[in-house]
Amino acid sequence: MSKTDKLLLKLLSGISDTNIQFSELCSLLRHFGFEERVKGSHHIFTRADIEEILNIQAKEAKAKPYQVKQVRDIFVKYEIQGNE
């Protein structure tokens, strides 16, 4: 199982929202075709086939738990899975 697959499983399981590294979350989004632009501390992710815009910021080196939940909700809603 690749590192990306492990992170995706961790994200979708929802059991460790407070323990996901910000850089890993950004990497995961880029891996699944999201385009990133940075404006100050805000990392804004978009994808052509997804209506929502993901705006995430780091809290120290971790991703904010409520933003991890927003990413998970997008992945579930649009059925984004491994090997895309």
PyMOL Python script that loads the backbone (N, CA, C, O; Angstrom):
from pymol import cmd

cmd.read_pdbstr("""\
ATOM      1  N   MET A   1       0.847  -1.168   0.000  1.00  0.00           N
ATOM      2  CA  MET A   1       0.000   0.000   0.000  1.00  0.00           C
ATOM      3  C   MET A   1       0.903   1.245   0.000  1.00  0.00           C
ATOM      4  O   MET A   1       1.815   1.360   0.819  1.00  0.00           O
ATOM      5  N   SER A   2       0.639   2.154  -0.914  1.00  0.00           N
ATOM      6  CA  SER A   2       1.474   3.348  -1.035  1.00  0.00           C
ATOM      7  C   SER A   2       1.159   4.350   0.074  1.00  0.00           C
ATOM      8  O   SER A   2       0.148   4.236   0.768  1.00  0.00           O
ATOM      9  N   LYS A   3       2.034   5.322   0.222  1.00  0.00           N
ATOM     10  CA  LYS A   3       1.847   6.364   1.237  1.00  0.00           C
ATOM     11  C   LYS A   3       0.563   7.156   0.959  1.00  0.00           C
ATOM     12  O   LYS A   3      -0.157   7.522   1.888  1.00  0.00           O
ATOM     13  N   THR A   4       0.285   7.414  -0.309  1.00  0.00           N
ATOM     14  CA  THR A   4      -0.931   8.129  -0.692  1.00  0.00           C
ATOM     15  C   THR A   4      -2.171   7.327  -0.319  1.00  0.00           C
ATOM     16  O   THR A   4      -3.141   7.883   0.195  1.00  0.00           O
ATOM     17  N   ASP A   5      -2.141   6.024  -0.576  1.00  0.00           N
ATOM     18  CA  ASP A   5      -3.274   5.165  -0.223  1.00  0.00           C
ATOM     19  C   ASP A   5      -3.506   5.134   1.284  1.00  0.00           C
ATOM     20  O   ASP A   5      -4.649   5.150   1.740  1.00  0.00           O
ATOM     21  N   LYS A   6      -2.415   5.089   2.059  1.00  0.00           N
ATOM     22  CA  LYS A   6      -2.538   5.082   3.519  1.00  0.00           C
ATOM     23  C   LYS A   6      -3.146   6.383   4.014  1.00  0.00           C
ATOM     24  O   LYS A   6      -3.999   6.383   4.902  1.00  0.00           O
ATOM     25  N   LEU A   7      -2.700   7.495   3.436  1.00  0.00           N
ATOM     26  CA  LEU A   7      -3.235   8.799   3.845  1.00  0.00           C
ATOM     27  C   LEU A   7      -4.708   8.926   3.461  1.00  0.00           C
ATOM     28  O   LEU A   7      -5.509   9.454   4.232  1.00  0.00           O
ATOM     29  N   LEU A   8      -5.064   8.445   2.276  1.00  0.00           N
ATOM     30  CA  LEU A   8      -6.461   8.483   1.842  1.00  0.00           C
ATOM     31  C   LEU A   8      -7.333   7.661   2.783  1.00  0.00           C
ATOM     32  O   LEU A   8      -8.425   8.090   3.154  1.00  0.00           O
ATOM     33  N   LEU A   9      -6.856   6.484   3.169  1.00  0.00           N
ATOM     34  CA  LEU A   9      -7.588   5.632   4.107  1.00  0.00           C
ATOM     35  C   LEU A   9      -7.745   6.324   5.461  1.00  0.00           C
ATOM     36  O   LEU A   9      -8.809   6.270   6.077  1.00  0.00           O
ATOM     37  N   LYS A  10      -6.682   6.968   5.910  1.00  0.00           N
ATOM     38  CA  LYS A  10      -6.713   7.715   7.176  1.00  0.00           C
ATOM     39  C   LYS A  10      -7.721   8.860   7.100  1.00  0.00           C
ATOM     40  O   LYS A  10      -8.466   9.099   8.050  1.00  0.00           O
ATOM     41  N   LEU A  11      -7.743   9.561   5.975  1.00  0.00           N
ATOM     42  CA  LEU A  11      -8.667  10.678   5.774  1.00  0.00           C
ATOM     43  C   LEU A  11     -10.110  10.182   5.762  1.00  0.00           C
ATOM     44  O   LEU A  11     -10.965  10.753   6.440  1.00  0.00           O
ATOM     45  N   LEU A  12     -10.385   9.136   5.006  1.00  0.00           N
ATOM     46  CA  LEU A  12     -11.752   8.643   4.852  1.00  0.00           C
ATOM     47  C   LEU A  12     -12.277   7.953   6.103  1.00  0.00           C
ATOM     48  O   LEU A  12     -13.487   7.914   6.325  1.00  0.00           O
ATOM     49  N   SER A  13     -11.384   7.409   6.920  1.00  0.00           N
ATOM     50  CA  SER A  13     -11.826   6.733   8.141  1.00  0.00           C
ATOM     51  C   SER A  13     -12.361   7.730   9.165  1.00  0.00           C
ATOM     52  O   SER A  13     -13.270   7.404   9.928  1.00  0.00           O
ATOM     53  N   GLY A  14     -11.806   8.938   9.189  1.00  0.00           N
ATOM     54  CA  GLY A  14     -12.284   9.971  10.096  1.00  0.00           C
ATOM     55  C   GLY A  14     -11.875   9.805  11.540  1.00  0.00           C
ATOM     56  O   GLY A  14     -12.378  10.519  12.407  1.00  0.00           O
ATOM     57  N   ILE A  15     -10.975   8.883  11.820  1.00  0.00           N
ATOM     58  CA  ILE A  15     -10.613   8.647  13.217  1.00  0.00           C
ATOM     59  C   ILE A  15      -9.446   9.504  13.698  1.00  0.00           C
ATOM     60  O   ILE A  15      -9.177   9.559  14.898  1.00  0.00           O
ATOM     61  N   SER A  16      -8.760  10.164  12.791  1.00  0.00           N
ATOM     62  CA  SER A  16      -7.600  10.958  13.231  1.00  0.00           C
ATOM     63  C   SER A  16      -7.538  12.311  12.528  1.00  0.00           C
ATOM     64  O   SER A  16      -6.497  12.690  11.991  1.00  0.00           O
ATOM     65  N   ASP A  17      -8.639  13.025  12.532  1.00  0.00           N
ATOM     66  CA  ASP A  17      -8.679  14.344  11.884  1.00  0.00           C
ATOM     67  C   ASP A  17      -7.695  15.326  12.509  1.00  0.00           C
ATOM     68  O   ASP A  17      -7.217  16.234  11.829  1.00  0.00           O
ATOM     69  N   THR A  18      -7.387  15.161  13.781  1.00  0.00           N
ATOM     70  CA  THR A  18      -6.465  16.083  14.450  1.00  0.00           C
ATOM     71  C   THR A  18      -5.012  15.711  14.225  1.00  0.00           C
ATOM     72  O   THR A  18      -4.116  16.423  14.679  1.00  0.00           O
ATOM     73  N   ASN A  19      -4.762  14.611  13.533  1.00  0.00           N
ATOM     74  CA  ASN A  19      -3.393  14.121  13.397  1.00  0.00           C
ATOM     75  C   ASN A  19      -2.960  13.972  11.944  1.00  0.00           C
ATOM     76  O   ASN A  19      -2.213  13.051  11.613  1.00  0.00           O
ATOM     77  N   ILE A  20      -3.418  14.864  11.076  1.00  0.00           N
ATOM     78  CA  ILE A  20      -3.013  14.827   9.667  1.00  0.00           C
ATOM     79  C   ILE A  20      -2.123  16.031   9.392  1.00  0.00           C
ATOM     80  O   ILE A  20      -2.492  17.171   9.672  1.00  0.00           O
ATOM     81  N   GLN A  21      -0.963  15.762   8.849  1.00  0.00           N
ATOM     82  CA  GLN A  21      -0.014  16.826   8.537  1.00  0.00           C
ATOM     83  C   GLN A  21      -0.561  17.690   7.409  1.00  0.00           C
ATOM     84  O   GLN A  21      -1.145  17.180   6.453  1.00  0.00           O
ATOM     85  N   PHE A  22      -0.369  18.996   7.526  1.00  0.00           N
ATOM     86  CA  PHE A  22      -0.850  19.937   6.520  1.00  0.00           C
ATOM     87  C   PHE A  22      -0.219  19.656   5.158  1.00  0.00           C
ATOM     88  O   PHE A  22      -0.904  19.649   4.135  1.00  0.00           O
ATOM     89  N   SER A  23       1.087  19.426   5.158  1.00  0.00           N
ATOM     90  CA  SER A  23       1.781  19.171   3.886  1.00  0.00           C
ATOM     91  C   SER A  23       1.274  17.895   3.217  1.00  0.00           C
ATOM     92  O   SER A  23       1.190  17.829   1.991  1.00  0.00           O
ATOM     93  N   GLU A  24       0.936  16.886   4.014  1.00  0.00           N
ATOM     94  CA  GLU A  24       0.401  15.635   3.464  1.00  0.00           C
ATOM     95  C   GLU A  24      -0.977  15.848   2.842  1.00  0.00           C
ATOM     96  O   GLU A  24      -1.283  15.290   1.788  1.00  0.00           O
ATOM     97  N   LEU A  25      -1.808  16.659   3.504  1.00  0.00           N
ATOM     98  CA  LEU A  25      -3.143  16.936   2.978  1.00  0.00           C
ATOM     99  C   LEU A  25      -3.045  17.687   1.645  1.00  0.00           C
ATOM    100  O   LEU A  25      -3.771  17.379   0.700  1.00  0.00           O
ATOM    101  N   CYS A  26      -2.149  18.666   1.579  1.00  0.00           N
ATOM    102  CA  CYS A  26      -1.934  19.407   0.320  1.00  0.00           C
ATOM    103  C   CYS A  26      -1.452  18.460  -0.775  1.00  0.00           C
ATOM    104  O   CYS A  26      -1.913  18.532  -1.914  1.00  0.00           O
ATOM    105  N   SER A  27      -0.536  17.586  -0.429  1.00  0.00           N
ATOM    106  CA  SER A  27      -0.001  16.607  -1.380  1.00  0.00           C
ATOM    107  C   SER A  27      -1.098  15.694  -1.915  1.00  0.00           C
ATOM    108  O   SER A  27      -1.156  15.404  -3.110  1.00  0.00           O
ATOM    109  N   LEU A  28      -1.962  15.249  -1.017  1.00  0.00           N
ATOM    110  CA  LEU A  28      -3.067  14.368  -1.401  1.00  0.00           C
ATOM    111  C   LEU A  28      -3.998  15.072  -2.384  1.00  0.00           C
ATOM    112  O   LEU A  28      -4.396  14.492  -3.395  1.00  0.00           O
ATOM    113  N   LEU A  29      -4.341  16.308  -2.090  1.00  0.00           N
ATOM    114  CA  LEU A  29      -5.231  17.058  -2.984  1.00  0.00           C
ATOM    115  C   LEU A  29      -4.592  17.246  -4.359  1.00  0.00           C
ATOM    116  O   LEU A  29      -5.258  17.080  -5.381  1.00  0.00           O
ATOM    117  N   ARG A  30      -3.311  17.589  -4.388  1.00  0.00           N
ATOM    118  CA  ARG A  30      -2.615  17.743  -5.686  1.00  0.00           C
ATOM    119  C   ARG A  30      -2.573  16.418  -6.434  1.00  0.00           C
ATOM    120  O   ARG A  30      -2.723  16.390  -7.656  1.00  0.00           O
ATOM    121  N   HIS A  31      -2.368  15.318  -5.710  1.00  0.00           N
ATOM    122  CA  HIS A  31      -2.324  13.991  -6.328  1.00  0.00           C
ATOM    123  C   HIS A  31      -3.632  13.658  -7.044  1.00  0.00           C
ATOM    124  O   HIS A  31      -3.623  12.998  -8.083  1.00  0.00           O
ATOM    125  N   PHE A  32      -4.745  14.109  -6.495  1.00  0.00           N
ATOM    126  CA  PHE A  32      -6.049  13.813  -7.080  1.00  0.00           C
ATOM    127  C   PHE A  32      -6.536  14.914  -8.018  1.00  0.00           C
ATOM    128  O   PHE A  32      -7.735  15.034  -8.268  1.00  0.00           O
ATOM    129  N   GLY A  33      -5.608  15.716  -8.537  1.00  0.00           N
ATOM    130  CA  GLY A  33      -5.939  16.634  -9.618  1.00  0.00           C
ATOM    131  C   GLY A  33      -6.430  18.008  -9.211  1.00  0.00           C
ATOM    132  O   GLY A  33      -6.904  18.764 -10.059  1.00  0.00           O
ATOM    133  N   PHE A  34      -6.330  18.347  -7.947  1.00  0.00           N
ATOM    134  CA  PHE A  34      -6.718  19.683  -7.516  1.00  0.00           C
ATOM    135  C   PHE A  34      -5.595  20.664  -7.847  1.00  0.00           C
ATOM    136  O   PHE A  34      -4.415  20.351  -7.689  1.00  0.00           O
ATOM    137  N   GLU A  35      -5.972  21.835  -8.299  1.00  0.00           N
ATOM    138  CA  GLU A  35      -4.999  22.888  -8.559  1.00  0.00           C
ATOM    139  C   GLU A  35      -4.906  23.766  -7.325  1.00  0.00           C
ATOM    140  O   GLU A  35      -5.914  24.088  -6.696  1.00  0.00           O
ATOM    141  N   GLU A  36      -3.689  24.145  -6.990  1.00  0.00           N
ATOM    142  CA  GLU A  36      -3.457  24.912  -5.769  1.00  0.00           C
ATOM    143  C   GLU A  36      -2.986  26.314  -6.101  1.00  0.00           C
ATOM    144  O   GLU A  36      -2.139  26.514  -6.972  1.00  0.00           O
ATOM    145  N   ARG A  37      -3.548  27.280  -5.391  1.00  0.00           N
ATOM    146  CA  ARG A  37      -2.983  28.626  -5.413  1.00  0.00           C
ATOM    147  C   ARG A  37      -2.884  29.086  -3.977  1.00  0.00           C
ATOM    148  O   ARG A  37      -3.698  28.712  -3.132  1.00  0.00           O
ATOM    149  N   VAL A  38      -1.885  29.895  -3.709  1.00  0.00           N
ATOM    150  CA  VAL A  38      -1.619  30.325  -2.340  1.00  0.00           C
ATOM    151  C   VAL A  38      -1.789  31.826  -2.255  1.00  0.00           C
ATOM    152  O   VAL A  38      -1.255  32.580  -3.069  1.00  0.00           O
ATOM    153  N   LYS A  39      -2.544  32.243  -1.251  1.00  0.00           N
ATOM    154  CA  LYS A  39      -2.738  33.670  -1.003  1.00  0.00           C
ATOM    155  C   LYS A  39      -2.507  33.885   0.490  1.00  0.00           C
ATOM    156  O   LYS A  39      -3.401  33.662   1.306  1.00  0.00           O
ATOM    157  N   GLY A  40      -1.306  34.317   0.831  1.00  0.00           N
ATOM    158  CA  GLY A  40      -0.935  34.433   2.242  1.00  0.00           C
ATOM    159  C   GLY A  40      -0.811  33.056   2.850  1.00  0.00           C
ATOM    160  O   GLY A  40      -0.067  32.219   2.340  1.00  0.00           O
ATOM    161  N   SER A  41      -1.531  32.806   3.940  1.00  0.00           N
ATOM    162  CA  SER A  41      -1.485  31.497   4.579  1.00  0.00           C
ATOM    163  C   SER A  41      -2.575  30.564   4.054  1.00  0.00           C
ATOM    164  O   SER A  41      -2.663  29.411   4.475  1.00  0.00           O
ATOM    165  N   HIS A  42      -3.399  31.056   3.144  1.00  0.00           N
ATOM    166  CA  HIS A  42      -4.519  30.269   2.609  1.00  0.00           C
ATOM    167  C   HIS A  42      -4.074  29.494   1.371  1.00  0.00           C
ATOM    168  O   HIS A  42      -3.539  30.068   0.422  1.00  0.00           O
ATOM    169  N   HIS A  43      -4.301  28.212   1.397  1.00  0.00           N
ATOM    170  CA  HIS A  43      -4.046  27.347   0.247  1.00  0.00           C
ATOM    171  C   HIS A  43      -5.415  27.008  -0.325  1.00  0.00           C
ATOM    172  O   HIS A  43      -6.232  26.361   0.331  1.00  0.00           O
ATOM    173  N   ILE A  44      -5.654  27.447  -1.542  1.00  0.00           N
ATOM    174  CA  ILE A  44      -6.968  27.313  -2.163  1.00  0.00           C
ATOM    175  C   ILE A  44      -6.875  26.250  -3.255  1.00  0.00           C
ATOM    176  O   ILE A  44      -6.067  26.355  -4.177  1.00  0.00           O
ATOM    177  N   PHE A  45      -7.719  25.223  -3.130  1.00  0.00           N
ATOM    178  CA  PHE A  45      -7.707  24.102  -4.063  1.00  0.00           C
ATOM    179  C   PHE A  45      -9.002  24.068  -4.860  1.00  0.00           C
ATOM    180  O   PHE A  45     -10.095  24.184  -4.305  1.00  0.00           O
ATOM    181  N   THR A  46      -8.861  23.906  -6.166  1.00  0.00           N
ATOM    182  CA  THR A  46     -10.024  23.786  -7.043  1.00  0.00           C
ATOM    183  C   THR A  46      -9.791  22.631  -8.013  1.00  0.00           C
ATOM    184  O   THR A  46      -8.662  22.208  -8.259  1.00  0.00           O
ATOM    185  N   ARG A  47     -10.890  22.145  -8.547  1.00  0.00           N
ATOM    186  CA  ARG A  47     -10.832  21.116  -9.590  1.00  0.00           C
ATOM    187  C   ARG A  47     -12.022  21.360 -10.503  1.00  0.00           C
ATOM    188  O   ARG A  47     -13.114  21.672 -10.027  1.00  0.00           O
ATOM    189  N   ALA A  48     -11.828  21.223 -11.787  1.00  0.00           N
ATOM    190  CA  ALA A  48     -12.833  21.587 -12.787  1.00  0.00           C
ATOM    191  C   ALA A  48     -14.176  20.890 -12.577  1.00  0.00           C
ATOM    192  O   ALA A  48     -15.221  21.509 -12.777  1.00  0.00           O
ATOM    193  N   ASP A  49     -14.173  19.631 -12.182  1.00  0.00           N
ATOM    194  CA  ASP A  49     -15.428  18.878 -12.057  1.00  0.00           C
ATOM    195  C   ASP A  49     -16.038  18.943 -10.654  1.00  0.00           C
ATOM    196  O   ASP A  49     -16.977  18.205 -10.354  1.00  0.00           O
ATOM    197  N   ILE A  50     -15.512  19.818  -9.798  1.00  0.00           N
ATOM    198  CA  ILE A  50     -16.017  19.943  -8.432  1.00  0.00           C
ATOM    199  C   ILE A  50     -16.415  21.385  -8.172  1.00  0.00           C
ATOM    200  O   ILE A  50     -15.620  22.303  -8.373  1.00  0.00           O
ATOM    201  N   GLU A  51     -17.656  21.583  -7.724  1.00  0.00           N
ATOM    202  CA  GLU A  51     -18.188  22.928  -7.496  1.00  0.00           C
ATOM    203  C   GLU A  51     -17.499  23.655  -6.347  1.00  0.00           C
ATOM    204  O   GLU A  51     -17.163  24.834  -6.456  1.00  0.00           O
ATOM    205  N   GLU A  52     -17.295  22.941  -5.247  1.00  0.00           N
ATOM    206  CA  GLU A  52     -16.771  23.553  -4.037  1.00  0.00           C
ATOM    207  C   GLU A  52     -15.301  23.954  -4.193  1.00  0.00           C
ATOM    208  O   GLU A  52     -14.544  23.361  -4.961  1.00  0.00           O
ATOM    209  N   ILE A  53     -14.940  24.973  -3.441  1.00  0.00           N
ATOM    210  CA  ILE A  53     -13.555  25.424  -3.362  1.00  0.00           C
ATOM    211  C   ILE A  53     -13.065  25.085  -1.961  1.00  0.00           C
ATOM    212  O   ILE A  53     -13.723  25.403  -0.971  1.00  0.00           O
ATOM    213  N   LEU A  54     -11.916  24.442  -1.884  1.00  0.00           N
ATOM    214  CA  LEU A  54     -11.338  24.096  -0.585  1.00  0.00           C
ATOM    215  C   LEU A  54     -10.301  25.145  -0.205  1.00  0.00           C
ATOM    216  O   LEU A  54      -9.342  25.378  -0.940  1.00  0.00           O
ATOM    217  N   ASN A  55     -10.500  25.769   0.938  1.00  0.00           N
ATOM    218  CA  ASN A  55      -9.601  26.798   1.437  1.00  0.00           C
ATOM    219  C   ASN A  55      -9.056  26.293   2.767  1.00  0.00           C
ATOM    220  O   ASN A  55      -9.780  26.248   3.761  1.00  0.00           O
ATOM    221  N   ILE A  56      -7.781  25.912   2.785  1.00  0.00           N
ATOM    222  CA  ILE A  56      -7.231  25.333   4.011  1.00  0.00           C
ATOM    223  C   ILE A  56      -6.005  26.119   4.471  1.00  0.00           C
ATOM    224  O   ILE A  56      -5.279  26.708   3.671  1.00  0.00           O
ATOM    225  N   GLN A  57      -5.804  26.107   5.783  1.00  0.00           N
ATOM    226  CA  GLN A  57      -4.646  26.732   6.390  1.00  0.00           C
ATOM    227  C   GLN A  57      -4.069  25.765   7.416  1.00  0.00           C
ATOM    228  O   GLN A  57      -4.759  24.890   7.940  1.00  0.00           O
ATOM    229  N   ALA A  58      -2.776  25.955   7.684  1.00  0.00           N
ATOM    230  CA  ALA A  58      -2.106  25.116   8.678  1.00  0.00           C
ATOM    231  C   ALA A  58      -2.285  25.700  10.068  1.00  0.00           C
ATOM    232  O   ALA A  58      -2.385  26.915  10.239  1.00  0.00           O
ATOM    233  N   LYS A  59      -2.321  24.825  11.047  1.00  0.00           N
ATOM    234  CA  LYS A  59      -2.245  25.226  12.450  1.00  0.00           C
ATOM    235  C   LYS A  59      -0.999  24.530  12.970  1.00  0.00           C
ATOM    236  O   LYS A  59      -1.011  23.337  13.273  1.00  0.00           O
ATOM    237  N   GLU A  60       0.070  25.299  13.065  1.00  0.00           N
ATOM    238  CA  GLU A  60       1.408  24.769  13.288  1.00  0.00           C
ATOM    239  C   GLU A  60       1.728  23.890  12.080  1.00  0.00           C
ATOM    240  O   GLU A  60       1.712  24.399  10.959  1.00  0.00           O
ATOM    241  N   ALA A  61       2.013  22.618  12.246  1.00  0.00           N
ATOM    242  CA  ALA A  61       2.323  21.774  11.085  1.00  0.00           C
ATOM    243  C   ALA A  61       1.161  20.872  10.697  1.00  0.00           C
ATOM    244  O   ALA A  61       1.262  20.100   9.744  1.00  0.00           O
ATOM    245  N   LYS A  62       0.067  20.967  11.425  1.00  0.00           N
ATOM    246  CA  LYS A  62      -1.076  20.085  11.200  1.00  0.00           C
ATOM    247  C   LYS A  62      -2.182  20.797  10.419  1.00  0.00           C
ATOM    248  O   LYS A  62      -2.266  22.025  10.403  1.00  0.00           O
ATOM    249  N   ALA A  63      -3.012  20.003   9.784  1.00  0.00           N
ATOM    250  CA  ALA A  63      -4.210  20.533   9.135  1.00  0.00           C
ATOM    251  C   ALA A  63      -5.280  20.711  10.203  1.00  0.00           C
ATOM    252  O   ALA A  63      -5.348  19.935  11.156  1.00  0.00           O
ATOM    253  N   LYS A  64      -6.109  21.725  10.044  1.00  0.00           N
ATOM    254  CA  LYS A  64      -7.184  21.958  11.008  1.00  0.00           C
ATOM    255  C   LYS A  64      -8.233  20.848  10.863  1.00  0.00           C
ATOM    256  O   LYS A  64      -8.628  20.508   9.748  1.00  0.00           O
ATOM    257  N   PRO A  65      -8.680  20.286  11.987  1.00  0.00           N
ATOM    258  CA  PRO A  65      -9.611  19.150  11.921  1.00  0.00           C
ATOM    259  C   PRO A  65     -10.890  19.428  11.127  1.00  0.00           C
ATOM    260  O   PRO A  65     -11.348  18.556  10.389  1.00  0.00           O
ATOM    261  N   TYR A  66     -11.470  20.609  11.259  1.00  0.00           N
ATOM    262  CA  TYR A  66     -12.711  20.877  10.525  1.00  0.00           C
ATOM    263  C   TYR A  66     -12.450  20.958   9.019  1.00  0.00           C
ATOM    264  O   TYR A  66     -13.336  20.655   8.220  1.00  0.00           O
ATOM    265  N   GLN A  67     -11.255  21.359   8.634  1.00  0.00           N
ATOM    266  CA  GLN A  67     -10.921  21.410   7.211  1.00  0.00           C
ATOM    267  C   GLN A  67     -10.636  20.009   6.664  1.00  0.00           C
ATOM    268  O   GLN A  67     -10.921  19.726   5.501  1.00  0.00           O
ATOM    269  N   VAL A  68     -10.077  19.135   7.499  1.00  0.00           N
ATOM    270  CA  VAL A  68      -9.898  17.731   7.106  1.00  0.00           C
ATOM    271  C   VAL A  68     -11.269  17.117   6.846  1.00  0.00           C
ATOM    272  O   VAL A  68     -11.438  16.364   5.887  1.00  0.00           O
ATOM    273  N   LYS A  69     -12.246  17.430   7.689  1.00  0.00           N
ATOM    274  CA  LYS A  69     -13.607  16.935   7.504  1.00  0.00           C
ATOM    275  C   LYS A  69     -14.206  17.466   6.203  1.00  0.00           C
ATOM    276  O   LYS A  69     -14.903  16.730   5.504  1.00  0.00           O
ATOM    277  N   GLN A  70     -13.945  18.732   5.868  1.00  0.00           N
ATOM    278  CA  GLN A  70     -14.446  19.294   4.612  1.00  0.00           C
ATOM    279  C   GLN A  70     -13.858  18.547   3.416  1.00  0.00           C
ATOM    280  O   GLN A  70     -14.567  18.250   2.454  1.00  0.00           O
ATOM    281  N   VAL A  71     -12.559  18.245   3.479  1.00  0.00           N
ATOM    282  CA  VAL A  71     -11.909  17.493   2.398  1.00  0.00           C
ATOM    283  C   VAL A  71     -12.537  16.107   2.296  1.00  0.00           C
ATOM    284  O   VAL A  71     -12.841  15.646   1.196  1.00  0.00           O
ATOM    285  N   ARG A  72     -12.736  15.434   3.438  1.00  0.00           N
ATOM    286  CA  ARG A  72     -13.353  14.104   3.437  1.00  0.00           C
ATOM    287  C   ARG A  72     -14.751  14.154   2.819  1.00  0.00           C
ATOM    288  O   ARG A  72     -15.112  13.289   2.021  1.00  0.00           O
ATOM    289  N   ASP A  73     -15.533  15.166   3.188  1.00  0.00           N
ATOM    290  CA  ASP A  73     -16.886  15.299   2.640  1.00  0.00           C
ATOM    291  C   ASP A  73     -16.860  15.441   1.115  1.00  0.00           C
ATOM    292  O   ASP A  73     -17.712  14.878   0.426  1.00  0.00           O
ATOM    293  N   ILE A  74     -15.896  16.183   0.593  1.00  0.00           N
ATOM    294  CA  ILE A  74     -15.753  16.347  -0.866  1.00  0.00           C
ATOM    295  C   ILE A  74     -15.400  15.002  -1.510  1.00  0.00           C
ATOM    296  O   ILE A  74     -15.974  14.623  -2.532  1.00  0.00           O
ATOM    297  N   PHE A  75     -14.451  14.288  -0.900  1.00  0.00           N
ATOM    298  CA  PHE A  75     -14.029  12.997  -1.449  1.00  0.00           C
ATOM    299  C   PHE A  75     -15.197  12.007  -1.465  1.00  0.00           C
ATOM    300  O   PHE A  75     -15.349  11.241  -2.416  1.00  0.00           O
ATOM    301  N   VAL A  76     -16.010  12.024  -0.426  1.00  0.00           N
ATOM    302  CA  VAL A  76     -17.156  11.114  -0.347  1.00  0.00           C
ATOM    303  C   VAL A  76     -18.241  11.547  -1.340  1.00  0.00           C
ATOM    304  O   VAL A  76     -18.778  10.718  -2.074  1.00  0.00           O
ATOM    305  N   LYS A  77     -18.560  12.837  -1.361  1.00  0.00           N
ATOM    306  CA  LYS A  77     -19.617  13.340  -2.239  1.00  0.00           C
ATOM    307  C   LYS A  77     -19.331  13.052  -3.704  1.00  0.00           C
ATOM    308  O   LYS A  77     -20.226  12.643  -4.444  1.00  0.00           O
ATOM    309  N   TYR A  78     -18.094  13.261  -4.128  1.00  0.00           N
ATOM    310  CA  TYR A  78     -17.733  13.071  -5.535  1.00  0.00           C
ATOM    311  C   TYR A  78     -17.103  11.715  -5.813  1.00  0.00           C
ATOM    312  O   TYR A  78     -16.615  11.459  -6.914  1.00  0.00           O
ATOM    313  N   GLU A  79     -17.117  10.843  -4.797  1.00  0.00           N
ATOM    314  CA  GLU A  79     -16.605   9.473  -4.930  1.00  0.00           C
ATOM    315  C   GLU A  79     -15.183   9.440  -5.474  1.00  0.00           C
ATOM    316  O   GLU A  79     -14.867   8.675  -6.385  1.00  0.00           O
ATOM    317  N   ILE A  80     -14.336  10.281  -4.900  1.00  0.00           N
ATOM    318  CA  ILE A  80     -12.920  10.299  -5.279  1.00  0.00           C
ATOM    319  C   ILE A  80     -12.246   9.189  -4.491  1.00  0.00           C
ATOM    320  O   ILE A  80     -12.321   9.147  -3.263  1.00  0.00           O
ATOM    321  N   GLN A  81     -11.580   8.282  -5.217  1.00  0.00           N
ATOM    322  CA  GLN A  81     -10.949   7.135  -4.590  1.00  0.00           C
ATOM    323  C   GLN A  81      -9.544   6.970  -5.127  1.00  0.00           C
ATOM    324  O   GLN A  81      -9.109   7.735  -5.989  1.00  0.00           O
ATOM    325  N   GLY A  82      -8.834   5.976  -4.623  1.00  0.00           N
ATOM    326  CA  GLY A  82      -7.475   5.705  -5.064  1.00  0.00           C
ATOM    327  C   GLY A  82      -7.401   5.406  -6.553  1.00  0.00           C
ATOM    328  O   GLY A  82      -8.400   5.066  -7.187  1.00  0.00           O
ATOM    329  N   ASN A  83      -6.206   5.539  -7.094  1.00  0.00           N
ATOM    330  CA  ASN A  83      -5.913   5.258  -8.511  1.00  0.00           C
ATOM    331  C   ASN A  83      -6.654   6.173  -9.473  1.00  0.00           C
ATOM    332  O   ASN A  83      -7.090   5.727 -10.534  1.00  0.00           O
ATOM    333  N   GLU A  84      -6.802   7.436  -9.123  1.00  0.00           N
ATOM    334  CA  GLU A  84      -7.448   8.384 -10.051  1.00  0.00           C
ATOM    335  C   GLU A  84      -6.399   9.118 -10.834  1.00  0.00           C
ATOM    336  O   GLU A  84      -6.728   9.960 -11.669  1.00  0.00           O
TER     337      GLU A  84
END
""", "prot")
cmd.dss("prot")
cmd.show_as("cartoon", "prot")
cmd.util.cbc("prot")
cmd.orient("prot")
